[in-house]
Amino acid sequence: MKVLVAGLGNMGLSHAMAHHRHPEAEIVGLVNRSEVDLPEALQAYPMHRDFHDALERTRPDLAVIATYTDSHADYAVAAMEAGAHVFVEKPLASSVADAQRVVDTARRLNRKLVVGYILRHHPSWQRLIAEARALGGPYVFRLNLNQQSDGATWETHKQLMQSTSPIVDCGVHYVDVMCQITDAAPVRVHGMGLRLSDEIPKDMYNYGQFQVVFADGSVGWYEAGWGPMMSETAFFVKDVVSPKGAVSILEGNTGASDDVDGHTKVGALLVHRRDGDRRIDLPDEPGHQDLCDAEQAHVIDAILGDADLDRHMTDAVQSLAICLAADRSIREGRVVPLGEAP
C-alpha cells in the first residue's frame, strides 16, 4: 500500500515510523513545508514541500495528514479526489461544515476516512469506557489536561494557537470518550476562557473550560490550558461518576505535564461502588509510538478489510461540534445550543 505522509511534527513523524515498520505499507513520499530533522530510518524517502504536488507525483493509496488543523479539510478532500484513502489527525477540521464536507466526500467516493482519536486504540482507555458503561448513567464527566509548556513545547503550542484553541485541539479526544460512554446526543455547551499570555494572537485564549449537557441528563466538564504559567497541581483529572459509583484514573501522567506518553497513560483505575472499591492495575501500557503503530495498523486493516467506518466518522464530527460550540460560547459569552448554525 503506497503511503504519503504530510506534516512531520511529533505526530506525523510517529505515523511515518509506523508505516516504515508495517509490512503492508510502502512510504512513497513525505511532505513538510519547511526543513525538518528526520530520524535515520526516514531519511531515504522522497521529500516534498507541497502537498498537492506530492499527491500528483506519488499517487498514494493512503494519505496520512498530520498538518495544522486549518489545512486538514482541504488536504483530505484533495487526497480522496485523487483516489486515496485518508487518515487525518484530530481535529478533523476547523469548522463543523468543513468536517462534514470531508465525511460527505468519503461517503460519495467510497473512501476510508479515519480520524486520529488515538485513545480508541489504547487498551486502558477501552477498559475505562467499559467500566463506566457498566455502572450505567446518567454520568458526570470530570476531565482535564493542562500542560505547563515551555521552550520548544511552548513554541509548538503558540504555533497551534494561530488556528486552534487548546479546548478544541485536545478536547476532541476527551469529548469523544464522553460520547462513547453515554451514547446520548449533546444538547448545549457553556464555555469560559482567558488569554494568559501576550505571546499568542489577541483573539485567542490559552486557557479554557466548558460544560456540556447531554440528552440523557449527563453533564461533562473539560479543561485545557497551555503555557509556562499553567499549574502542575491537578493538571490531569479523569473521573466518571454515576448514581452507582465512579471510575477514576489513579496514576496517569504523574510526570511532567508536557510528557507525550503521559497524556495517554492510565496506570491504574479505581472503580468505586457503594459496597466497596476495586483497583484495576494496568501494567505494561503501550507508549506513544506503540499507539501510533496500532492506529496506523487499524487504518490499513480498515482499507484491506473494507471496514464500515460510518459511526467513526459521525462520532468525529459530533465531538468536534461540541468543542467548537464551547469555543463559540467563550468568544460570544453565552450558552450555545448544539445544532445552532454558526
Beta strands, then each sheet from edge to edge (+ up, - down):
strand 1: 2-6
strand 2: 26-31
strand 3: 47-48
strand 4: 62-65
strand 5: 85-88
strand 6: 113-115
strand 7: 140-144
strand 8: 186-194
strand 9: 207-214
strand 10: 219-225
strand 11: 238-242
strand 12: 245-249
strand 13: 268-273
strand 14: 276-281
strand 15: 336-337
sheet 1: 3+ 2+ 1+ 4+ 5+ 6+
sheet 2: 14+ 13- 12+ 11- 7+ 10+ 9- 8+ 15-
end
